[in-house]
Amino acid sequence: MTMNIRGRLGRFAEKCRKHQFLFEELVKRDFKQKYKRTVLGMGWSILSPLLTLLVMRLVFTQFFGRNTSHYTTYLFAGNLVFSFFKESTTGGMSALMGNKHIFTKINVPKYIFLLTKNVSSIINFGLTLCVFFLFAALDGITFRVSFLALLFPIACLIVFNIGVGLILSALFVFFRDISYLYDIFTLLLMYMSAIFYQVDAYAPAIQRLFYINPLYCVITYVRTVVIDGVIPGPGLHLLIVFYAAVAMLLGGLMYKKKNHKFLYYV
Amino acid sequence: MAIIEAKDVSIRYITGDFKEIGLKEYIVRRLRGDYQVTEFWADRDVSFTLERGDMLGLIGKNGAGKSTLLKAISGIMVPTKGKVRVKGSIAALLELSSGFDGDLTVRENTYLRGALLGYTRKFMDEMYDQIIAFAELEEFQNRPFKQLSSGMKSRLAFSIACLVKPDILILDEVLAVGDGAFHKKSGDKMKEILDSGVTGILVSHSVPQVRELCNKVLWLDHGRQIAFGETQAICDRYEQFLKDGKLPEPFEA
């Protein structure tokens, strides 16, 4: 069993080496397509979450901000996680369809398109994360060594996003209206992620229901580390890993099963 | 030792109005029970073998299943029945524009295409100047690809595919484009490559071209294999078919 896994990992690593050049070239292409070589390009990607933050800060402070300590950091943590998820998955959805001219003509591993698409959203997230720490510092947050624990939910979120991206990009080949449905879904998801409000007002049983939402789990993790200054218990760790693994597994299976079917639908 | 071996290859396509109907419509149709997918065989029981250095001409009218067969050989599709065995790397040149991006420059596109065909950066660094020189695009290296004329685009596609020296070269009516001078140059290059021992498949509607370049011919009609074998005999019969429209019984030559 272990040999089998090791053998598979070895083959995967070999495949990665073989496709490294292709990966790099596709990343370059994605960047150039996205920003069209504009100067503002990258800056805009950071500016737009900041604008969202500004509006939320102005509007919601009156309603929710009064009983929440470090409300700016609270809001930003929610926005940071959610906008990363949204950008990565909505961008990822078109990864397969957008490259139909390639994979219907040349035999390349199809998941590579999704992975390269994710590179730019990960870089964006990294930049926004720096701005987040800057704002947290201004908000009077003390920086601790325990902040390193944030690497855990971030790694899981990246895996989760890729998994969801795989699922969406596969579905999008078969059902083109998924993009509209997903827009509505992300809007609803945002309201359920407790980005600008606190869940304390609900009964404990209802509060627990929030944990069904993977994004809420990650947001809560980030807030607990940054605002409360403690690392969450093992339960939340397990839950976040679980969601990431399920998304990845499901996406991987869809690609494996439909690998040669995509061709008929594009 | 066979480089490409296709044995009783049959490929079933699905068509119907299932494309682009969307999830909501799909569910409604499923509930009403009128979700329909029609299947048809794009290729039926196609068998052939190519040795090293063989050049196969793939002929037949539109809808004969030529492109589908090429997809099975290049590994993009999996045969519904039968087997395709391929030894070596394939540089498929299935369509001119495939894999090129209009907004990227000629240089960027060349590297991207090289990467798509499975070559390393080091290899492309070495070959780049030759590719551009052969395509006669030295002055256009930093121009966006979309500004190129279609002839230039096909020259670039041809140069990349031919200069990278694959074991197997698949050409889908690519030679038919380009102006007179390049036409000759590419033809010479093709012959040079063939002499170097590459195995190739050429899809062409030009019978003279097939006669000139290919030593074996596979004739398909509506997915059925009409003939496989010696070039001149099959080409003679094919030209007769093009004139009188009478399809012969499957034969060997």
Contacts between the chains, C-beta under 8 A, distances in Angstrom:
chain1	res1	chain2	res2	distance
A	18	B	118	7.4
A	21	B	114	7.9
A	21	B	115	4.7
A	21	B	119	7.3
A	21	B	120	5.6
A	21	B	121	4.8
A	21	B	124	7.8
A	22	B	115	4.0
A	22	B	116	6.3
A	22	B	118	7.7
A	24	B	115	7.6
A	24	B	121	7.7
A	25	B	108	7.9
A	25	B	111	5.6
A	25	B	112	4.7
A	25	B	115	4.2
A	26	B	112	7.4
A	26	B	115	7.5
A	28	B	108	7.0
A	29	B	101	5.9
A	29	B	104	6.1
A	29	B	108	7.2
A	29	B	112	6.0
A	32	B	103	6.5
A	32	B	104	6.2
A	32	B	108	7.5
A	33	B	101	7.1
A	33	B	103	6.2
A	36	B	103	7.1
A	101	B	97	7.0
A	101	B	98	5.2
A	101	B	99	6.7
A	102	B	98	6.5
A	102	B	99	4.9
A	102	B	116	6.5
A	103	B	76	7.5
A	104	B	71	7.9
A	104	B	76	6.6
A	104	B	98	7.8
A	105	B	76	7.1
A	105	B	92	6.8
A	105	B	94	4.5
A	105	B	95	5.8
A	105	B	98	3.8
A	105	B	99	6.6
A	106	B	74	7.4
A	106	B	76	7.3
A	106	B	92	6.1
A	106	B	94	7.5
A	106	B	98	6.7
A	106	B	99	6.1
A	106	B	116	5.2
A	106	B	117	7.1
A	107	B	74	5.5
A	107	B	75	4.0
A	107	B	76	5.2
A	107	B	90	7.7
A	107	B	92	7.5
A	108	B	116	6.2
A	171	B	23	7.9
A	175	B	21	7.8
A	175	B	22	5.3
A	175	B	23	3.9
A	175	B	26	6.4
A	176	B	20	5.3
A	176	B	22	5.6
A	177	B	22	3.4
A	177	B	23	5.5
A	177	B	24	6.1
A	177	B	25	7.8
A	178	B	22	7.9
A	178	B	23	6.1
A	181	B	23	6.7
A	260	B	77	6.3
A	260	B	78	4.8
A	263	B	71	7.7
A	263	B	76	6.7
A	263	B	77	6.2
A	264	B	13	6.9
A	264	B	14	5.3
A	265	B	18	7.6
A	265	B	19	5.9
